[in-house]
Amino acid sequence: MRCIASTLGEKRCVMAALGGGWFLALAFGVTLLKLLLMPTYHSTDFEVHRNWLAITHSLPVSQWYYEATSEWTLDYPPFFAWFEYALSHVAKYFDKEMLVIQNLNHASQPTVIFQRLSVVFTDVLFIYAVHECCRCINGKQGVKEPLESPQFVLSVLLLWNFGLLIVDHIHFQYNGFLFGFMLLSVARLFQKRHLEGAFLFAVLLHFKHINLYVAPAYGMYLLRSYCFTANNSDGSLQWRSFSFLRLAALGLIVCCVSALSLGPFIVWGQLPQLLSRLFPFKRGLCHAYWAPNFWALYNALDKALSVIGLKYQFLDPAKMPKAAMTGGLVQEFQHTILPSVTPLATLTCTAVSMLPSVFCLWFKPQGPRGFLRCLVLCALSSFMFGWHVHEKAILLAILPLSLLAVERSRDAGVYLVLSTTGHLSLFPLLFTVPELPIKILLMLLFTVYSFSSLKAVFRKEGPLLNWLETIYLIGLIPVEIVCEIVLPFTSWILKFPFLPLLLTSVYCALGVMYAWLKLYVSAFTGPPAARRKEE
């Protein structure tokens, strides 16, 4: 009876948090905030998407991936191109001039309003996906306040995610509805609706191909949990329980979605041109703003060694390649001391760093949560070692990790380290003065809520962070003060304009790498009892 009462109490907590109007209030509140952010600064990505609207609206499909009037050529998969095409038929009622390819950098007020509203409107899918994910989270015993329930905390961590707010609704992109596809596919796998989850992820791949990095997690989990129809009592698998029919169903889904997306370009013989746009390897190892990953540390070490070598005359200045890695530009460059890195080397490092998590998913399954942990590890591995990684890609790990953070204190600690460092590394994206108080306030509010809410959820399980993690996170404050306030008002900024970006990336890279390693330890030391129960 006590167990039943506890279960009913948890269900009432979930209903109060989701069905009692709280979820709608959260969704409405964040939508209102997005509307208030409409007049803020927008980056070159705004012109990128305006140009894609013009390309898809003005040209036949066969010319979409050849058009090069603007430097911001179409480099997303076909489904996203069709998405832009659909938007363009609404955009013409706001301002037809935005749909003229030759109107480069066109940013009239109607154009800005339309583009901003299009991001807000398509976020409806993200809101629905968050609701579905909250339904997959187990309630915690002893939680009496709906606002402290894991479901409510998760809804805030996702809907009000700081990184997603500034990247989509200030900087400008369409990540919200794309993450909606991912989170909805994750929710469907939790609900054992495997084919639907596979379909949603296949569609997502043809919207944004960066999600290929987490495809190994999907492939391994679906193979083990769906294609094998029965497990032995010890958790091992036997090939007689393998269902070729289920494997064929998964293969059919992938093939049909791919044929719908790529079919026309294959027929026209344009697949090589499309792939050259999707995978431009001549953009250099690092993005203009260094992502806080392994290569940021590698670049910084190379730079430090070259400075030391010149100071103590170990190196000949005449024979040194010109340092371009700290110019803040998208370009190829050669390292001075350390071996230069090739795309093949980054691919190898990424694959090797992913393999342990994928093997763990097969040999030490932990149900859907094991899959989710593998997904986050794959995303972090690609972020740490990938070629030309954008700093915004850290959201590919932070958002799914939110689901784990509200259910296990160990994951909550990793989440606090990763989200705090990852979000702060996005600060250089908003470099204009008017946005400085906005990003600081939003970051502060989200971070304070993350720490306080997760502490409330796991109040009986001790501190979420150890002393070393606490000191490191506190260190982010002086780093940010130096980069945002001190250096811009000194003569150093004229001589070393990239220095604030370098300091931010290198310091945050330490936290991201630490979170990656700690999450790996967590994956291999998961509780056996929980593993048996979830399987």
Contacts in CASP RR format, 6 or more apart in sequence:
PFRMAT RR
TARGET T0000
AUTHOR 0000-0000-0000
METHOD contacts of the structure
MODEL  1
MRCIASTLGEKRCVMAALGGGWFLALAFGVTLLKLLLMPTYHSTDFEVHR
NWLAITHSLPVSQWYYEATSEWTLDYPPFFAWFEYALSHVAKYFDKEMLV
IQNLNHASQPTVIFQRLSVVFTDVLFIYAVHECCRCINGKQGVKEPLESP
QFVLSVLLLWNFGLLIVDHIHFQYNGFLFGFMLLSVARLFQKRHLEGAFL
FAVLLHFKHINLYVAPAYGMYLLRSYCFTANNSDGSLQWRSFSFLRLAAL
GLIVCCVSALSLGPFIVWGQLPQLLSRLFPFKRGLCHAYWAPNFWALYNA
LDKALSVIGLKYQFLDPAKMPKAAMTGGLVQEFQHTILPSVTPLATLTCT
AVSMLPSVFCLWFKPQGPRGFLRCLVLCALSSFMFGWHVHEKAILLAILP
LSLLAVERSRDAGVYLVLSTTGHLSLFPLLFTVPELPIKILLMLLFTVYS
FSSLKAVFRKEGPLLNWLETIYLIGLIPVEIVCEIVLPFTSWILKFPFLP
LLLTSVYCALGVMYAWLKLYVSAFTGPPAARRKEE
6 141 0 8 1.000
6 142 0 8 1.000
10 138 0 8 1.000
10 139 0 8 1.000
10 140 0 8 1.000
10 141 0 8 1.000
10 143 0 8 1.000
13 139 0 8 1.000
13 143 0 8 1.000
13 144 0 8 1.000
13 146 0 8 1.000
13 149 0 8 1.000
13 151 0 8 1.000
14 134 0 8 1.000
14 135 0 8 1.000
14 139 0 8 1.000
14 149 0 8 1.000
14 151 0 8 1.000
16 22 0 8 1.000
16 146 0 8 1.000
16 149 0 8 1.000
17 23 0 8 1.000
17 134 0 8 1.000
17 146 0 8 1.000
17 147 0 8 1.000
17 149 0 8 1.000
17 151 0 8 1.000
17 152 0 8 1.000
17 155 0 8 1.000
18 131 0 8 1.000
18 134 0 8 1.000
18 135 0 8 1.000
18 151 0 8 1.000
18 152 0 8 1.000
18 155 0 8 1.000
22 146 0 8 1.000
22 147 0 8 1.000
22 152 0 8 1.000
22 155 0 8 1.000
23 131 0 8 1.000
23 134 0 8 1.000
23 155 0 8 1.000
26 155 0 8 1.000
26 156 0 8 1.000
26 159 0 8 1.000
26 160 0 8 1.000
27 127 0 8 1.000
27 159 0 8 1.000
30 159 0 8 1.000
30 160 0 8 1.000
30 165 0 8 1.000
31 120 0 8 1.000
31 123 0 8 1.000
33 165 0 8 1.000
34 119 0 8 1.000
34 120 0 8 1.000
34 123 0 8 1.000
34 165 0 8 1.000
34 169 0 8 1.000
35 120 0 8 1.000
37 116 0 8 1.000
37 165 0 8 1.000
37 169 0 8 1.000
37 170 0 8 1.000
37 438 0 8 1.000
38 112 0 8 1.000
38 113 0 8 1.000
38 116 0 8 1.000
38 117 0 8 1.000
38 169 0 8 1.000
40 169 0 8 1.000
40 170 0 8 1.000
40 434 0 8 1.000
40 435 0 8 1.000
40 438 0 8 1.000
41 170 0 8 1.000
41 171 0 8 1.000
41 430 0 8 1.000
41 432 0 8 1.000
41 434 0 8 1.000
41 435 0 8 1.000
42 107 0 8 1.000
42 112 0 8 1.000
42 170 0 8 1.000
42 171 0 8 1.000
42 172 0 8 1.000
43 171 0 8 1.000
43 172 0 8 1.000
43 429 0 8 1.000
44 72 0 8 1.000
45 171 0 8 1.000
45 172 0 8 1.000
45 173 0 8 1.000
46 107 0 8 1.000
46 112 0 8 1.000
46 115 0 8 1.000
46 172 0 8 1.000
47 70 0 8 1.000
47 72 0 8 1.000
47 104 0 8 1.000
47 105 0 8 1.000
47 106 0 8 1.000
47 107 0 8 1.000
48 72 0 8 1.000
49 84 0 8 1.000
49 115 0 8 1.000
49 172 0 8 1.000
49 173 0 8 1.000
49 174 0 8 1.000
50 98 0 8 1.000
50 106 0 8 1.000
50 107 0 8 1.000
50 111 0 8 1.000
50 115 0 8 1.000
51 70 0 8 1.000
51 72 0 8 1.000
51 101 0 8 1.000
51 104 0 8 1.000
52 72 0 8 1.000
52 74 0 8 1.000
52 76 0 8 1.000
52 81 0 8 1.000
52 84 0 8 1.000
53 84 0 8 1.000
53 87 0 8 1.000
53 88 0 8 1.000
53 91 0 8 1.000
53 98 0 8 1.000
53 99 0 8 1.000
54 88 0 8 1.000
54 98 0 8 1.000
54 99 0 8 1.000
54 100 0 8 1.000
54 101 0 8 1.000
54 103 0 8 1.000
55 64 0 8 1.000
55 67 0 8 1.000
55 74 0 8 1.000
55 84 0 8 1.000
55 101 0 8 1.000
56 64 0 8 1.000
56 74 0 8 1.000
56 81 0 8 1.000
56 82 0 8 1.000
56 84 0 8 1.000
56 85 0 8 1.000
56 88 0 8 1.000
57 85 0 8 1.000
57 88 0 8 1.000
57 89 0 8 1.000
57 91 0 8 1.000
57 92 0 8 1.000
57 99 0 8 1.000
58 99 0 8 1.000
58 100 0 8 1.000
58 101 0 8 1.000
59 67 0 8 1.000
59 101 0 8 1.000
61 264 0 8 1.000
62 264 0 8 1.000
62 268 0 8 1.000
62 270 0 8 1.000
64 74 0 8 1.000
64 81 0 8 1.000
65 73 0 8 1.000
65 74 0 8 1.000
65 265 0 8 1.000
65 270 0 8 1.000
65 273 0 8 1.000
65 274 0 8 1.000
65 277 0 8 1.000
66 270 0 8 1.000
66 273 0 8 1.000
67 73 0 8 1.000
67 74 0 8 1.000
67 101 0 8 1.000
69 101 0 8 1.000
69 102 0 8 1.000
69 104 0 8 1.000
70 101 0 8 1.000
70 104 0 8 1.000
73 277 0 8 1.000
74 81 0 8 1.000
74 277 0 8 1.000
75 277 0 8 1.000
75 278 0 8 1.000
75 280 0 8 1.000
76 207 0 8 1.000
76 208 0 8 1.000
76 209 0 8 1.000
76 278 0 8 1.000
77 205 0 8 1.000
77 206 0 8 1.000
77 207 0 8 1.000
77 208 0 8 1.000
77 209 0 8 1.000
77 261 0 8 1.000
77 278 0 8 1.000
78 206 0 8 1.000
78 261 0 8 1.000
78 262 0 8 1.000
78 264 0 8 1.000
78 265 0 8 1.000
78 274 0 8 1.000
79 203 0 8 1.000
79 206 0 8 1.000
79 207 0 8 1.000
79 261 0 8 1.000
80 206 0 8 1.000
80 207 0 8 1.000
80 208 0 8 1.000
83 174 0 8 1.000
83 207 0 8 1.000
87 118 0 8 1.000
88 99 0 8 1.000
90 114 0 8 1.000
90 118 0 8 1.000
91 98 0 8 1.000
91 99 0 8 1.000
91 111 0 8 1.000
91 114 0 8 1.000
91 118 0 8 1.000
92 99 0 8 1.000
94 110 0 8 1.000
94 111 0 8 1.000
94 113 0 8 1.000
94 114 0 8 1.000
95 108 0 8 1.000
95 110 0 8 1.000
95 111 0 8 1.000
95 114 0 8 1.000
97 103 0 8 1.000
97 106 0 8 1.000
97 108 0 8 1.000
97 111 0 8 1.000
98 106 0 8 1.000
98 108 0 8 1.000
98 110 0 8 1.000
98 111 0 8 1.000
98 114 0 8 1.000
100 106 0 8 1.000
115 172 0 8 1.000
116 169 0 8 1.000
116 172 0 8 1.000
118 174 0 8 1.000
119 168 0 8 1.000
119 169 0 8 1.000
119 172 0 8 1.000
119 173 0 8 1.000
119 174 0 8 1.000
119 176 0 8 1.000
120 169 0 8 1.000
122 174 0 8 1.000
122 176 0 8 1.000
122 177 0 8 1.000
123 168 0 8 1.000
123 176 0 8 1.000
123 177 0 8 1.000
124 177 0 8 1.000
125 176 0 8 1.000
125 177 0 8 1.000
125 180 0 8 1.000
125 181 0 8 1.000
125 184 0 8 1.000
126 176 0 8 1.000
126 177 0 8 1.000
126 179 0 8 1.000
126 180 0 8 1.000
126 183 0 8 1.000
127 159 0 8 1.000
128 180 0 8 1.000
128 184 0 8 1.000
129 179 0 8 1.000
129 180 0 8 1.000
129 181 0 8 1.000
129 182 0 8 1.000
129 183 0 8 1.000
129 184 0 8 1.000
129 187 0 8 1.000
130 154 0 8 1.000
130 155 0 8 1.000
130 158 0 8 1.000
130 159 0 8 1.000
130 180 0 8 1.000
130 183 0 8 1.000
131 155 0 8 1.000
132 183 0 8 1.000
132 184 0 8 1.000
132 187 0 8 1.000
132 188 0 8 1.000
133 154 0 8 1.000
133 158 0 8 1.000
133 183 0 8 1.000
133 186 0 8 1.000
133 187 0 8 1.000
133 190 0 8 1.000
133 403 0 8 1.000
134 151 0 8 1.000
134 154 0 8 1.000
134 155 0 8 1.000
135 151 0 8 1.000
135 187 0 8 1.000
136 186 0 8 1.000
136 187 0 8 1.000
136 190 0 8 1.000
136 191 0 8 1.000
136 368 0 8 1.000
136 403 0 8 1.000
137 150 0 8 1.000
137 151 0 8 1.000
137 154 0 8 1.000
137 403 0 8 1.000
137 406 0 8 1.000
137 407 0 8 1.000
138 150 0 8 1.000
138 407 0 8 1.000
139 149 0 8 1.000
139 150 0 8 1.000
139 151 0 8 1.000
140 149 0 8 1.000
140 150 0 8 1.000
140 457 0 8 1.000
143 149 0 8 1.000
143 150 0 8 1.000
143 457 0 8 1.000
146 152 0 8 1.000
148 453 0 8 1.000
148 456 0 8 1.000
148 457 0 8 1.000
149 457 0 8 1.000
150 406 0 8 1.000
150 407 0 8 1.000
150 457 0 8 1.000
151 406 0 8 1.000
153 406 0 8 1.000
153 453 0 8 1.000
153 454 0 8 1.000
153 456 0 8 1.000
153 457 0 8 1.000
154 402 0 8 1.000
154 403 0 8 1.000
154 406 0 8 1.000
156 449 0 8 1.000
156 453 0 8 1.000
157 402 0 8 1.000
157 405 0 8 1.000
157 406 0 8 1.000
157 450 0 8 1.000
157 453 0 8 1.000
158 183 0 8 1.000
158 399 0 8 1.000
158 402 0 8 1.000
160 446 0 8 1.000
160 449 0 8 1.000
161 395 0 8 1.000
161 398 0 8 1.000
161 399 0 8 1.000
161 402 0 8 1.000
161 446 0 8 1.000
162 423 0 8 1.000
162 442 0 8 1.000
162 443 0 8 1.000
162 446 0 8 1.000
162 447 0 8 1.000
163 395 0 8 1.000
163 398 0 8 1.000
163 423 0 8 1.000
163 426 0 8 1.000
164 175 0 8 1.000
164 176 0 8 1.000
164 179 0 8 1.000
164 395 0 8 1.000
164 399 0 8 1.000
165 442 0 8 1.000
166 426 0 8 1.000
166 429 0 8 1.000
166 430 0 8 1.000
166 439 0 8 1.000
166 442 0 8 1.000
167 173 0 8 1.000
167 175 0 8 1.000
167 392 0 8 1.000
167 395 0 8 1.000
167 426 0 8 1.000
167 429 0 8 1.000
168 174 0 8 1.000
168 175 0 8 1.000
168 176 0 8 1.000
170 430 0 8 1.000
170 435 0 8 1.000
170 438 0 8 1.000
170 439 0 8 1.000
171 392 0 8 1.000
171 429 0 8 1.000
171 430 0 8 1.000
173 392 0 8 1.000
175 392 0 8 1.000
175 395 0 8 1.000
178 204 0 8 1.000
178 207 0 8 1.000
178 208 0 8 1.000
179 395 0 8 1.000
179 399 0 8 1.000
181 200 0 8 1.000
181 201 0 8 1.000
181 203 0 8 1.000
181 204 0 8 1.000
181 207 0 8 1.000
182 200 0 8 1.000
182 201 0 8 1.000
182 204 0 8 1.000
182 211 0 8 1.000
182 399 0 8 1.000
182 400 0 8 1.000
183 399 0 8 1.000
183 400 0 8 1.000
184 197 0 8 1.000
184 200 0 8 1.000
185 196 0 8 1.000
185 197 0 8 1.000
185 198 0 8 1.000
185 200 0 8 1.000
185 201 0 8 1.000
185 204 0 8 1.000
185 218 0 8 1.000
186 197 0 8 1.000
186 368 0 8 1.000
186 372 0 8 1.000
186 375 0 8 1.000
186 400 0 8 1.000
186 403 0 8 1.000
188 194 0 8 1.000
188 196 0 8 1.000
188 197 0 8 1.000
188 200 0 8 1.000
189 197 0 8 1.000
189 221 0 8 1.000
189 222 0 8 1.000
189 368 0 8 1.000
189 371 0 8 1.000
190 368 0 8 1.000
194 222 0 8 1.000
194 225 0 8 1.000
194 226 0 8 1.000
194 250 0 8 1.000
195 249 0 8 1.000
195 250 0 8 1.000
195 253 0 8 1.000
198 218 0 8 1.000
198 222 0 8 1.000
198 250 0 8 1.000
198 253 0 8 1.000
198 254 0 8 1.000
199 253 0 8 1.000
199 257 0 8 1.000
201 211 0 8 1.000
201 215 0 8 1.000
201 218 0 8 1.000
202 253 0 8 1.000
202 254 0 8 1.000
202 257 0 8 1.000
202 258 0 8 1.000
203 257 0 8 1.000
204 211 0 8 1.000
205 211 0 8 1.000
205 212 0 8 1.000
205 215 0 8 1.000
205 257 0 8 1.000
206 257 0 8 1.000
206 258 0 8 1.000
206 261 0 8 1.000
206 262 0 8 1.000
209 278 0 8 1.000
210 393 0 8 1.000
210 396 0 8 1.000
211 396 0 8 1.000
213 350 0 8 1.000
213 378 0 8 1.000
213 379 0 8 1.000
213 381 0 8 1.000
213 382 0 8 1.000
213 396 0 8 1.000
214 375 0 8 1.000
214 378 0 8 1.000
214 379 0 8 1.000
214 382 0 8 1.000
214 396 0 8 1.000
216 354 0 8 1.000
216 358 0 8 1.000
216 374 0 8 1.000
216 378 0 8 1.000
217 357 0 8 1.000
217 358 0 8 1.000
217 361 0 8 1.000
217 371 0 8 1.000
217 374 0 8 1.000
217 375 0 8 1.000
217 377 0 8 1.000
217 378 0 8 1.000
218 371 0 8 1.000
218 375 0 8 1.000
220 358 0 8 1.000
220 361 0 8 1.000
220 362 0 8 1.000
220 374 0 8 1.000
221 361 0 8 1.000
221 367 0 8 1.000
221 368 0 8 1.000
221 370 0 8 1.000
221 371 0 8 1.000
221 374 0 8 1.000
222 250 0 8 1.000
223 247 0 8 1.000
224 237 0 8 1.000
224 361 0 8 1.000
224 362 0 8 1.000
224 365 0 8 1.000
225 365 0 8 1.000
225 367 0 8 1.000
225 371 0 8 1.000
226 246 0 8 1.000
226 250 0 8 1.000
227 242 0 8 1.000
227 243 0 8 1.000
227 246 0 8 1.000
227 247 0 8 1.000
227 250 0 8 1.000
228 237 0 8 1.000
228 241 0 8 1.000
228 242 0 8 1.000
228 243 0 8 1.000
229 241 0 8 1.000
229 242 0 8 1.000
229 243 0 8 1.000
229 246 0 8 1.000
230 241 0 8 1.000
231 237 0 8 1.000
231 241 0 8 1.000
231 535 0 8 1.000
232 238 0 8 1.000
235 365 0 8 1.000
235 532 0 8 1.000
235 535 0 8 1.000
262 271 0 8 1.000
262 274 0 8 1.000
265 271 0 8 1.000
265 273 0 8 1.000
265 274 0 8 1.000
281 343 0 8 1.000
281 387 0 8 1.000
281 388 0 8 1.000
282 332 0 8 1.000
283 330 0 8 1.000
283 331 0 8 1.000
283 332 0 8 1.000
283 388 0 8 1.000
284 330 0 8 1.000
284 331 0 8 1.000
284 332 0 8 1.000
284 333 0 8 1.000
284 387 0 8 1.000
284 388 0 8 1.000
285 295 0 8 1.000
285 299 0 8 1.000
285 325 0 8 1.000
285 332 0 8 1.000
285 333 0 8 1.000
285 341 0 8 1.000
285 346 0 8 1.000
285 387 0 8 1.000
285 388 0 8 1.000
286 295 0 8 1.000
286 296 0 8 1.000
286 299 0 8 1.000
286 325 0 8 1.000
286 388 0 8 1.000
286 389 0 8 1.000
287 330 0 8 1.000
287 388 0 8 1.000
287 389 0 8 1.000
287 390 0 8 1.000
287 391 0 8 1.000
288 328 0 8 1.000
288 329 0 8 1.000
288 330 0 8 1.000
289 328 0 8 1.000
289 391 0 8 1.000
289 428 0 8 1.000
289 429 0 8 1.000
289 501 0 8 1.000
289 505 0 8 1.000
290 296 0 8 1.000
290 299 0 8 1.000
290 391 0 8 1.000
290 501 0 8 1.000
290 502 0 8 1.000
290 505 0 8 1.000
290 506 0 8 1.000
291 383 0 8 1.000
291 389 0 8 1.000
291 390 0 8 1.000
291 391 0 8 1.000
291 393 0 8 1.000
291 394 0 8 1.000
291 425 0 8 1.000
291 505 0 8 1.000
292 391 0 8 1.000
292 394 0 8 1.000
292 421 0 8 1.000
292 422 0 8 1.000
292 425 0 8 1.000
292 504 0 8 1.000
292 505 0 8 1.000
292 506 0 8 1.000
292 507 0 8 1.000
292 508 0 8 1.000
292 509 0 8 1.000
292 511 0 8 1.000
292 512 0 8 1.000
293 383 0 8 1.000
293 384 0 8 1.000
293 385 0 8 1.000
293 386 0 8 1.000
293 389 0 8 1.000
293 509 0 8 1.000
293 512 0 8 1.000
293 513 0 8 1.000
294 349 0 8 1.000
294 384 0 8 1.000
294 385 0 8 1.000
294 509 0 8 1.000
294 513 0 8 1.000
295 341 0 8 1.000
295 346 0 8 1.000
295 385 0 8 1.000
295 386 0 8 1.000
295 389 0 8 1.000
296 505 0 8 1.000
296 506 0 8 1.000
296 509 0 8 1.000
297 506 0 8 1.000
297 509 0 8 1.000
297 510 0 8 1.000
297 513 0 8 1.000
298 335 0 8 1.000
298 338 0 8 1.000
298 341 0 8 1.000
299 325 0 8 1.000
299 326 0 8 1.000
299 335 0 8 1.000
300 502 0 8 1.000
300 505 0 8 1.000
300 506 0 8 1.000
301 338 0 8 1.000
302 325 0 8 1.000
302 335 0 8 1.000
302 336 0 8 1.000
302 337 0 8 1.000
302 338 0 8 1.000
303 323 0 8 1.000
303 325 0 8 1.000
303 326 0 8 1.000
303 336 0 8 1.000
303 502 0 8 1.000
305 336 0 8 1.000
305 337 0 8 1.000
305 338 0 8 1.000
306 315 0 8 1.000
306 320 0 8 1.000
306 323 0 8 1.000
306 336 0 8 1.000
306 337 0 8 1.000
308 314 0 8 1.000
309 315 0 8 1.000
309 337 0 8 1.000
310 317 0 8 1.000
310 320 0 8 1.000
315 336 0 8 1.000
315 337 0 8 1.000
320 336 0 8 1.000
321 333 0 8 1.000
321 334 0 8 1.000
321 336 0 8 1.000
323 333 0 8 1.000
323 336 0 8 1.000
324 331 0 8 1.000
324 333 0 8 1.000
325 333 0 8 1.000
325 335 0 8 1.000
326 496 0 8 1.000
326 498 0 8 1.000
326 502 0 8 1.000
327 497 0 8 1.000
327 498 0 8 1.000
328 498 0 8 1.000
328 501 0 8 1.000
330 388 0 8 1.000
334 340 0 8 1.000
335 341 0 8 1.000
343 387 0 8 1.000
346 385 0 8 1.000
346 386 0 8 1.000
346 387 0 8 1.000
347 386 0 8 1.000
347 387 0 8 1.000
349 385 0 8 1.000
349 386 0 8 1.000
350 381 0 8 1.000
350 382 0 8 1.000
350 384 0 8 1.000
350 385 0 8 1.000
350 386 0 8 1.000
353 381 0 8 1.000
353 384 0 8 1.000
353 385 0 8 1.000
354 377 0 8 1.000
354 378 0 8 1.000
354 381 0 8 1.000
354 382 0 8 1.000
356 520 0 8 1.000
356 523 0 8 1.000
356 524 0 8 1.000
357 373 0 8 1.000
357 374 0 8 1.000
357 377 0 8 1.000
357 378 0 8 1.000
357 381 0 8 1.000
357 520 0 8 1.000
357 523 0 8 1.000
358 374 0 8 1.000
358 378 0 8 1.000
360 374 0 8 1.000
360 523 0 8 1.000
360 524 0 8 1.000
361 370 0 8 1.000
361 371 0 8 1.000
361 374 0 8 1.000
364 523 0 8 1.000
364 524 0 8 1.000
364 526 0 8 1.000
364 531 0 8 1.000
365 531 0 8 1.000
365 534 0 8 1.000
365 535 0 8 1.000
366 373 0 8 1.000
366 526 0 8 1.000
366 530 0 8 1.000
366 531 0 8 1.000
366 534 0 8 1.000
366 535 0 8 1.000
367 531 0 8 1.000
367 534 0 8 1.000
367 535 0 8 1.000
368 534 0 8 1.000
369 404 0 8 1.000
369 407 0 8 1.000
369 534 0 8 1.000
370 523 0 8 1.000
370 534 0 8 1.000
372 400 0 8 1.000
372 403 0 8 1.000
372 404 0 8 1.000
373 404 0 8 1.000
373 411 0 8 1.000
373 519 0 8 1.000
373 522 0 8 1.000
373 523 0 8 1.000
374 523 0 8 1.000
375 400 0 8 1.000
376 397 0 8 1.000
376 400 0 8 1.000
376 401 0 8 1.000
376 404 0 8 1.000
376 519 0 8 1.000
377 516 0 8 1.000
377 519 0 8 1.000
377 520 0 8 1.000
377 523 0 8 1.000
379 393 0 8 1.000
379 396 0 8 1.000
379 397 0 8 1.000
379 400 0 8 1.000
380 397 0 8 1.000
380 418 0 8 1.000
380 512 0 8 1.000
380 515 0 8 1.000
380 516 0 8 1.000
380 519 0 8 1.000
381 516 0 8 1.000
382 389 0 8 1.000
382 393 0 8 1.000
382 396 0 8 1.000
383 389 0 8 1.000
383 393 0 8 1.000
383 394 0 8 1.000
383 396 0 8 1.000
383 397 0 8 1.000
383 512 0 8 1.000
384 512 0 8 1.000
384 513 0 8 1.000
384 516 0 8 1.000
391 425 0 8 1.000
391 426 0 8 1.000
391 428 0 8 1.000
391 429 0 8 1.000
391 505 0 8 1.000
392 426 0 8 1.000
392 429 0 8 1.000
394 418 0 8 1.000
394 422 0 8 1.000
394 425 0 8 1.000
394 426 0 8 1.000
394 512 0 8 1.000
397 418 0 8 1.000
398 415 0 8 1.000
398 418 0 8 1.000
398 419 0 8 1.000
398 422 0 8 1.000
398 423 0 8 1.000
401 411 0 8 1.000
401 414 0 8 1.000
401 415 0 8 1.000
401 418 0 8 1.000
401 419 0 8 1.000
401 519 0 8 1.000
402 415 0 8 1.000
404 411 0 8 1.000
404 415 0 8 1.000
405 411 0 8 1.000
405 412 0 8 1.000
405 413 0 8 1.000
405 414 0 8 1.000
405 415 0 8 1.000
405 416 0 8 1.000
405 454 0 8 1.000
406 412 0 8 1.000
406 454 0 8 1.000
406 457 0 8 1.000
409 458 0 8 1.000
409 461 0 8 1.000
409 462 0 8 1.000
409 464 0 8 1.000
410 522 0 8 1.000
411 519 0 8 1.000
411 522 0 8 1.000
412 454 0 8 1.000
412 457 0 8 1.000
412 458 0 8 1.000
412 464 0 8 1.000
413 454 0 8 1.000
413 464 0 8 1.000
413 465 0 8 1.000
413 469 0 8 1.000
414 515 0 8 1.000
414 518 0 8 1.000
414 519 0 8 1.000
414 522 0 8 1.000
415 450 0 8 1.000
415 454 0 8 1.000
416 450 0 8 1.000
416 451 0 8 1.000
416 454 0 8 1.000
416 464 0 8 1.000
416 465 0 8 1.000
416 469 0 8 1.000
416 473 0 8 1.000
417 465 0 8 1.000
417 469 0 8 1.000
417 472 0 8 1.000
417 473 0 8 1.000
417 511 0 8 1.000
417 514 0 8 1.000
417 515 0 8 1.000
417 518 0 8 1.000
418 511 0 8 1.000
418 512 0 8 1.000
418 515 0 8 1.000
419 447 0 8 1.000
419 450 0 8 1.000
420 447 0 8 1.000
420 450 0 8 1.000
420 473 0 8 1.000
420 476 0 8 1.000
421 473 0 8 1.000
421 476 0 8 1.000
421 508 0 8 1.000
421 510 0 8 1.000
421 511 0 8 1.000
421 512 0 8 1.000
421 515 0 8 1.000
422 508 0 8 1.000
422 512 0 8 1.000
423 443 0 8 1.000
423 446 0 8 1.000
423 447 0 8 1.000
424 443 0 8 1.000
424 476 0 8 1.000
424 480 0 8 1.000
424 504 0 8 1.000
424 508 0 8 1.000
425 504 0 8 1.000
425 505 0 8 1.000
425 508 0 8 1.000
425 512 0 8 1.000
427 439 0 8 1.000
427 443 0 8 1.000
427 480 0 8 1.000
427 483 0 8 1.000
427 484 0 8 1.000
427 504 0 8 1.000
428 500 0 8 1.000
428 501 0 8 1.000
428 504 0 8 1.000
430 436 0 8 1.000
430 438 0 8 1.000
430 439 0 8 1.000
436 484 0 8 1.000
451 464 0 8 1.000
454 464 0 8 1.000
455 464 0 8 1.000
458 464 0 8 1.000
465 473 0 8 1.000
469 514 0 8 1.000
472 510 0 8 1.000
472 511 0 8 1.000
472 514 0 8 1.000
475 507 0 8 1.000
476 507 0 8 1.000
476 508 0 8 1.000
479 503 0 8 1.000
479 504 0 8 1.000
479 507 0 8 1.000
480 504 0 8 1.000
482 500 0 8 1.000
482 503 0 8 1.000
483 500 0 8 1.000
483 501 0 8 1.000
483 503 0 8 1.000
483 504 0 8 1.000
484 500 0 8 1.000
487 493 0 8 1.000
487 499 0 8 1.000
487 500 0 8 1.000
488 500 0 8 1.000
492 499 0 8 1.000
493 499 0 8 1.000
493 500 0 8 1.000
END
